[in-house]
Amino acid sequence: MILIKGGRVYDPLGDTDLPGLRDVLVDGDTILSVTAPEDDRDRKRHVEQLAERGLAEVIDARDRLIVPGFVNAHYHSYDTLVKGLVEDAPFDLWAMHSQPAFFGPRSKAELRLRTLLGAIECLKQGITTVQDMCTLVPQDEETLDIIAAAYREVGIRVVFALALRDLAELDIAPFLPDDLSEPVRRSVTGTPRDPLEDLAFVESQIRRLPSGGLWHWGVAASGPQRSSDRLLEGVASLSDRYDLPVFTHVYETKAQTAKARRVYASQGGSMIRHMAAVGFLGPRTTMAHGVWIAPDEIDLIARSGARIVHNPLSNMKLKSGVAPIAALKAAGIPLSIGCDNCSCGDCQNMFQGMKMFCLLAGVADPNPTGVHAVHAIEAATRGGAQAVGLGNVVGAIAPGLKADLSLIDLSTIAYLPLNSVARQLVFSESGQGVDTVMVGGRIVMRCGRLTTVDEAAFRAELNDAMPAFRRDFDVIRRTAALAAPALLEANRRVAALDVGLNRFLGDV
């Protein structure tokens, strides 16, 4: 048992400016009780006596804020080593630098290191659950097992989904110049895959490595525009048969929107209506980005019960535009936050995500938007838990839920003076205040240091691996440079198209 004494427990239904002092009792992996310091004294004293004998633990949480572990509802673990290597690249040019297909098979050591790196960064920022939409290259059991073992090693909760696509070309391909050289054409079109073979592999892995403990399954199609109807229907069928959440990318860029206007012409050019038509839109569906959603599609999503993960950092860095967060919230669509790839957001930091969640809502309207700090925290906790299919498991501090918690140091400069826990957590905190992190009742970080991984040894292994990785990345960079003129020309063509709405500010 673990007794966390005297911390300020964040309760979205209580005082979010100055939360009350509470004691949190954890039994195994579950929260047993959340009580005022003067309540349930006999049981607390019993735990303290056990702690004196080394059979339990008591954590003094004075000057600490206790929050639910954040849920990173959209993330890709495969390119964490690309952090800091790409800049000023629109989406499709960035994709040439980051996608696993361009890198080919990687060593076992690199697979482990890259998975650990992303998970370690998440934990250090108070993120206790990640939804990893991962692409396996090669798509085999050994590669999956290495990734799963790394997640077990570090001790983070993961909702894992293999991102399937059977249409390989870049999203912007329809707008490319006709006079592409053959090497460039090959690099931007890729190789189609067999959807039935990929679906069978996913189902076999769900059966072989069933959900349990900190490992949870989801299913994913990379994006409707990258997937045949057979693949989308197959993913939806897996979701139905195994009661799993569904993940996909939707309307991330204007190029994707322009492509949808062509590909789904019979459905009014709407990616959302096409998803609904093939049974891919429903209450288990979580869509990442949603930047270029039209107002009538917002209504359709709201009626379907589907959810949207806002990824403000990557949307901005990849020049994708600003998602209509205020409109989505007003429509009642459940929202969450993702930190996305390390190559296009460069960090797994929910504090940055929450801050941008609020601030970007105001760039299109000078009036109050109704998007406040408490809503950002909701999106990062309970909203994220619901988005990844764990709404009854994590996302709040309440008896019966799993003990996924973070303790934030309120003595740091971000909280001086302490006027509002909610606003200062969102607008002032950088992540430096994260002191202790618990996942499933296990303390995985204490006083800013991981307890599950030898950080010094990990850094040494990572440093040893990076020279070879950078040499390989230089090859990727040269391939991307050959394709860059054509991709940028296509980007200019797309910019001139009228898709019926605009998600850029312009004239600034």
C-alpha positions in Angstrom: 0.0 0.0 0.0 1.0 3.6 -0.6 -0.4 6.5 1.3 0.1 10.0 -0.3 -0.5 12.5 2.4 -1.6 16.1 2.4 -1.3 17.0 -1.2 -3.7 19.2 -3.2 -5.7 16.8 -5.3 -7.0 18.3 -8.5 -10.7 17.8 -8.8 -12.4 19.2 -12.0 -15.7 19.4 -10.1 -14.2 21.2 -7.1 -12.1 24.3 -6.5 -9.7 24.3 -9.5 -7.9 27.4 -8.2 -7.0 26.1 -4.8 -7.8 22.4 -4.6 -8.4 21.0 -1.1 -5.8 19.0 0.8 -6.5 15.2 0.5 -4.9 11.9 1.3 -4.8 9.3 -1.5 -4.6 5.7 -0.5 -3.3 3.2 -3.2 -3.8 -0.5 -2.9 -1.9 -2.5 -5.5 -2.5 -0.8 -8.8 -5.8 0.9 -7.8 -6.9 4.0 -5.9 -8.6 2.8 -2.8 -9.7 6.2 -1.3 -9.4 9.9 -1.6 -10.2 11.5 1.8 -9.7 14.7 3.8 -6.7 14.5 6.2 -9.0 14.2 9.2 -11.0 11.3 7.8 -10.4 7.5 7.9 -7.6 8.0 10.5 -7.5 4.4 11.7 -6.8 3.0 8.3 -4.2 5.6 7.6 -2.5 4.9 10.9 -2.4 1.2 10.0 -0.7 2.0 6.7 1.8 4.2 8.6 2.6 1.3 10.9 3.1 -1.0 8.0 5.4 1.6 6.5 7.5 1.6 9.6 8.0 -2.2 9.1 8.8 -1.7 5.4 5.5 -3.2 4.2 4.0 0.0 2.9 5.1 3.5 1.9 4.0 6.9 3.0 4.7 9.9 0.7 4.6 13.4 2.2 2.8 15.5 -0.4 2.9 18.8 1.3 3.5 21.6 -1.3 2.5 19.1 -4.0 -0.3 19.1 -6.5 -1.6 15.6 -7.3 -3.0 15.3 -10.8 -4.2 12.4 -12.9 -1.4 11.1 -15.2 -1.8 12.9 -18.5 -2.9 10.8 -21.5 -0.9 11.5 -24.7 -3.7 10.6 -27.1 -1.8 10.7 -30.3 1.8 9.7 -30.6 4.2 7.8 -32.9 7.2 6.1 -31.3 9.1 5.2 -34.5 10.9 8.5 -35.1 11.9 9.7 -31.6 15.6 9.8 -32.8 14.7 12.4 -35.5 14.0 15.0 -32.8 15.6 18.3 -33.8 16.6 17.2 -37.3 13.8 18.7 -39.4 12.7 22.3 -39.6 10.6 24.5 -41.8 9.2 21.7 -43.8 5.5 21.5 -44.9 3.8 18.2 -44.1 4.6 16.1 -47.2 8.2 17.2 -47.3 8.5 16.4 -43.6 7.0 13.0 -44.2 9.9 12.2 -46.5 12.2 12.6 -43.4 10.2 10.7 -40.8 8.2 7.8 -42.1 9.5 4.2 -41.3 9.2 3.0 -44.9 12.0 5.4 -45.9 14.3 4.1 -43.2 13.8 0.4 -43.7 14.5 -2.3 -41.0 16.4 -1.0 -37.9 18.5 -2.9 -35.4 17.1 -4.5 -32.3 19.1 -2.1 -30.2 17.7 1.0 -32.0 14.1 -0.3 -31.8 14.5 -0.6 -28.0 16.2 2.8 -27.6 13.8 4.8 -29.6 10.8 3.3 -27.8 12.4 3.9 -24.4 13.4 7.5 -25.3 9.8 8.5 -26.1 8.4 6.8 -23.1 11.0 8.3 -20.7 10.3 11.8 -22.0 6.6 11.2 -21.5 7.0 10.0 -17.9 9.3 13.0 -17.1 6.5 15.3 -18.2 3.8 13.6 -16.2 2.4 11.6 -19.1 1.4 8.1 -17.9 -0.5 6.8 -20.9 0.5 7.0 -24.6 -1.5 6.0 -27.6 1.3 4.7 -29.9 0.1 4.6 -33.5 3.1 2.6 -34.7 4.2 1.4 -38.1 6.4 -1.8 -38.0 9.2 -2.2 -40.5 9.4 -5.1 -41.0 5.9 -6.0 -39.9 6.7 -9.0 -37.9 6.4 -10.4 -34.4 10.1 -9.9 -33.5 9.8 -6.1 -34.1 6.6 -5.9 -32.2 8.0 -7.9 -29.3 11.1 -5.6 -28.9 8.8 -2.5 -28.7 6.4 -4.2 -26.3 9.3 -5.3 -24.1 10.7 -1.7 -24.0 7.4 -0.4 -22.8 7.3 -3.0 -20.1 10.8 -2.1 -19.1 10.1 1.6 -18.6 6.7 1.0 -17.0 4.4 3.3 -18.9 0.8 2.5 -19.9 0.4 2.1 -23.6 -2.5 1.8 -26.0 -0.8 0.3 -29.0 -2.2 0.3 -32.5 -0.5 -0.8 -35.8 -1.1 2.0 -38.3 -2.3 0.2 -41.5 -2.4 1.7 -45.0 -2.6 0.0 -48.3 -2.4 3.1 -50.6 1.2 4.2 -50.4 1.4 7.5 -52.3 2.0 10.7 -50.4 -1.2 12.7 -49.7 0.0 15.5 -52.0 0.7 13.2 -55.0 -2.3 14.2 -57.1 -1.0 17.7 -57.3 2.6 16.9 -58.2 4.1 18.1 -61.5 3.9 15.6 -64.4 7.6 15.7 -65.2 8.9 13.9 -62.2 12.2 11.9 -62.5 11.8 8.2 -62.0 13.7 8.2 -58.7 11.5 11.0 -57.3 8.4 9.3 -58.6 9.3 6.1 -56.8 10.0 7.9 -53.6 6.6 9.7 -53.4 4.4 6.8 -54.6 5.7 3.9 -52.6 4.4 0.3 -52.8 0.8 -0.7 -52.2 0.1 -3.4 -49.6 -2.3 -6.3 -49.3 -5.0 -5.1 -46.8 -6.2 -8.6 -46.0 -2.7 -9.7 -45.1 -2.1 -6.7 -42.9 -5.5 -7.2 -41.1 -4.8 -10.8 -40.5 -1.4 -9.9 -39.0 -3.0 -7.4 -36.6 -5.6 -9.9 -35.5 -3.0 -12.5 -34.9 -1.1 -10.1 -32.6 -4.1 -9.1 -30.7 -4.7 -12.8 -29.9 -1.0 -13.5 -29.2 -0.4 -10.5 -26.9 -3.8 -9.8 -25.4 -4.5 -6.6 -23.5 -3.5 -6.8 -19.8 -1.6 -4.8 -17.2 -0.2 -1.7 -18.8 -0.6 -3.0 -22.3 -3.8 -2.2 -24.2 -4.7 -2.7 -27.9 -6.3 -0.4 -30.3 -6.7 -0.6 -34.1 -5.8 2.0 -36.7 -5.9 3.0 -40.3 -3.3 5.7 -41.1 -5.9 7.8 -42.8 -9.0 7.3 -44.9 -7.3 8.7 -48.0 -4.5 6.2 -47.5 -6.8 3.3 -47.2 -9.0 1.2 -49.4 -12.6 0.7 -48.4 -11.7 -3.0 -47.7 -9.0 -1.9 -45.2 -11.3 0.6 -43.5 -14.1 -1.9 -43.2 -11.6 -4.5 -41.9 -10.3 -2.2 -39.2 -13.9 -1.4 -38.2 -14.7 -5.1 -38.0 -11.7 -5.7 -35.8 -12.9 -2.9 -33.5 -16.3 -4.4 -33.3 -15.2 -8.0 -32.7 -12.6 -7.2 -30.0 -14.3 -4.0 -28.6 -11.2 -1.9 -29.3 -10.8 1.9 -30.0 -10.1 3.0 -33.6 -7.5 5.6 -34.4 -6.9 7.5 -37.6 -5.6 10.8 -39.1 -8.3 13.0 -40.5 -8.0 16.4 -42.4 -4.5 17.2 -41.1 -3.6 19.3 -44.1 -5.1 21.3 -47.0 -3.6 18.8 -49.4 -5.5 16.0 -47.8 -8.7 18.1 -47.9 -8.2 18.9 -51.6 -7.6 15.2 -52.3 -10.8 14.3 -50.4 -12.8 16.8 -52.6 -11.7 14.7 -55.6 -11.7 11.1 -54.2 -15.0 11.4 -52.4 -16.8 13.5 -54.9 -19.9 11.2 -54.7 -20.1 12.1 -51.0 -19.7 15.8 -51.5 -16.0 15.6 -51.2 -16.2 14.8 -47.6 -13.8 12.4 -45.9 -16.1 12.3 -42.8 -19.2 11.2 -44.9 -17.0 8.5 -46.6 -16.0 7.2 -43.2 -19.6 7.1 -42.1 -20.6 5.3 -45.3 -18.1 2.4 -44.7 -18.8 2.0 -41.0 -15.6 3.7 -39.9 -17.2 6.6 -37.9 -18.7 5.9 -34.5 -18.3 6.3 -30.7 -15.1 4.2 -30.7 -13.4 6.3 -33.4 -10.8 8.9 -32.4 -9.5 11.2 -35.2 -6.2 13.0 -34.9 -5.9 16.6 -36.1 -9.2 17.6 -37.7 -7.7 20.9 -38.9 -9.8 21.2 -42.1 -13.1 19.9 -40.9 -16.1 21.8 -42.4 -19.0 23.0 -40.2 -21.5 20.5 -41.6 -18.9 17.7 -40.9 -18.5 18.9 -37.3 -22.3 18.3 -36.8 -21.9 14.8 -38.3 -19.0 14.0 -36.0 -20.9 15.2 -33.0 -23.9 13.0 -33.9 -21.7 10.0 -34.4 -20.1 10.2 -30.9 -16.6 10.2 -32.4 -13.7 12.1 -30.8 -10.9 14.4 -32.0 -7.3 14.6 -30.7 -5.9 18.1 -31.1 -2.2 18.2 -31.9 -1.4 21.9 -31.8 2.4 21.7 -31.8 2.8 19.5 -34.9 0.0 21.3 -36.7 1.9 24.6 -36.3 5.3 23.2 -37.1 4.2 21.4 -40.3 2.2 24.5 -41.5 -1.0 22.5 -41.4 -3.3 25.3 -40.1 -5.3 25.9 -37.0 -8.0 23.4 -35.9 -11.4 24.9 -35.0 -11.2 24.0 -31.4 -13.8 26.5 -30.2 -16.3 25.2 -32.7 -15.5 21.6 -32.0 -16.0 22.2 -28.2 -19.2 24.1 -28.8 -20.6 21.2 -30.8 -20.0 18.9 -27.9 -17.3 16.8 -29.6 -15.1 15.1 -26.9 -11.5 16.5 -27.2 -8.1 15.3 -26.2 -4.5 16.3 -26.8 -1.6 14.6 -28.5 2.1 15.4 -28.7 2.5 13.6 -32.1 5.8 12.7 -33.6 9.1 13.8 -32.0 10.2 14.9 -35.5 7.3 17.4 -35.9 6.7 18.6 -32.4 10.2 17.8 -31.0 8.9 17.0 -27.5 6.4 15.0 -25.6 5.2 17.8 -23.4 1.6 18.0 -22.4 2.1 21.4 -20.7 3.0 22.9 -24.1 0.0 21.1 -25.7 -2.4 22.3 -23.1 -1.2 25.9 -23.4 -1.6 25.9 -27.2 -5.0 24.2 -26.8 -6.2 27.3 -25.1 -4.2 30.0 -27.0 -4.8 28.8 -30.5 -8.6 28.9 -29.9 -8.3 32.7 -29.9 -6.4 33.3 -33.1 -9.6 33.5 -35.3 -11.9 35.4 -33.0 -11.1 38.5 -30.8 -14.0 37.6 -28.5 -14.0 35.1 -25.6 -13.9 31.6 -26.9 -14.9 29.6 -23.9 -11.8 27.5 -24.1 -10.2 27.7 -20.7 -7.4 26.1 -18.7 -9.8 23.7 -17.0 -10.9 22.4 -20.5 -7.3 21.9 -21.5 -6.7 19.8 -18.3 -9.9 17.9 -19.0 -8.6 17.1 -22.5 -5.2 16.0 -21.2 -6.7 13.7 -18.6 -10.3 12.4 -18.7 -10.8 13.3 -22.4 -7.6 11.5 -23.3 -8.6 8.5 -21.3 -11.9 8.3 -23.1 -10.2 8.8 -26.5 -8.0 5.8 -26.1 -10.6 3.5 -24.7 -9.6 3.8 -21.0 -12.3 6.1 -19.7 -13.2 3.6 -16.9 -9.6 2.9 -16.1 -7.6 6.2 -15.8 -8.0 9.9 -16.3 -9.2 11.0 -12.8 -8.3 10.6 -9.1 -11.1 8.5 -7.8 -11.6 5.2 -5.9 -11.6 2.2 -8.2 -9.5 3.8 -11.0 -6.0 2.8 -11.6 -3.3 4.7 -9.7 -1.8 6.7 -12.5 -0.8 9.9 -10.8 1.7 12.8 -11.0 2.9 15.0 -8.1 3.8 18.5 -9.1 6.0 20.7 -7.0 4.1 23.8 -6.0 7.1 25.5 -4.6 8.6 26.1 -8.0 8.5 29.5 -9.6 5.6 28.6 -11.9 3.3 28.7 -8.8 4.6 31.8 -7.1 2.2 33.3 -6.1 -0.3 30.5 -6.1 -3.4 32.2 -7.6 -4.9 29.4 -9.7 -3.6 25.8 -9.9 -5.5 25.2 -13.1 -4.3 28.3 -14.9 -0.8 28.1 -13.7 -0.6 24.4 -14.5 -1.6 25.2 -18.1 0.0 28.7 -18.7 3.0 28.7 -16.4 4.3 25.1 -15.9 6.9 23.9 -18.3 7.3 20.4 -16.9 10.1 21.2 -14.5 7.7 20.9 -11.6 6.9 17.2 -12.2 8.4 15.5 -9.2 7.0 12.0 -8.8 5.1 9.8 -11.2 3.1 6.7 -10.5 1.7 4.2 -13.1 -0.6 1.4 -12.0 0.4 2.0 -8.3 4.1 1.7 -9.1 6.4 4.7 -8.6 8.3 5.0 -11.9 9.8 8.4 -11.2 10.8 9.8 -7.8 12.2 13.3 -7.3 12.7 13.7 -11.1 14.6 10.4 -11.5 13.3 7.3 -13.1 13.2 4.2 -10.9 12.8 1.7 -13.8 15.6 2.7 -16.1 19.2 3.5 -15.4 19.2 6.9 -17.0 23.0 7.2 -17.2 23.4 3.8 -18.9 20.5 4.7 -21.3 22.1 8.0 -22.3 25.4 6.2 -23.0 23.7 3.6 -25.2 21.8 6.3 -27.0 24.9 8.3 -27.6 26.7 5.3 -29.0 23.9 4.6 -31.4 23.4 8.1 -32.8 26.4 8.4 -35.1 25.2 5.5 -37.2 21.6 6.7 -37.1 22.7 10.2 -38.3 24.7 8.7 -41.2 21.5 6.8 -42.3 19.5 10.0 -41.8 21.8 11.8 -44.2 20.8 9.4 -46.9 17.1 10.1 -46.1 17.8 13.8 -46.2 19.4 13.6 -49.7 16.5 11.6 -51.0 14.1 14.2 -49.6 16.1 17.0 -51.1 15.7 15.5 -54.6 11.9 15.4 -54.2 11.7 18.8 -52.4 11.3 21.0 -55.5 8.3 18.9 -56.8 6.7 18.7 -53.3 7.0 22.5 -52.8 5.5 23.2 -56.2 2.6 20.9 -55.4 2.3 22.7 -52.1 2.0 26.0 -53.9 -0.6 24.5 -56.2 -2.7 23.3 -53.2 -2.4 26.7 -51.5 -4.1 28.3 -54.5 -7.1 25.8 -54.5 -10.5 26.7 -53.0 -11.6 23.8 -50.7 -14.5 25.7 -49.2 -12.8 26.8 -46.0 -9.6 28.3 -44.7 -7.5 27.3 -41.6 -4.6 29.8 -42.1 -4.5 33.2 -40.7 -3.0 35.0 -43.7 -1.9 38.6 -44.0 0.4 38.4 -41.0 
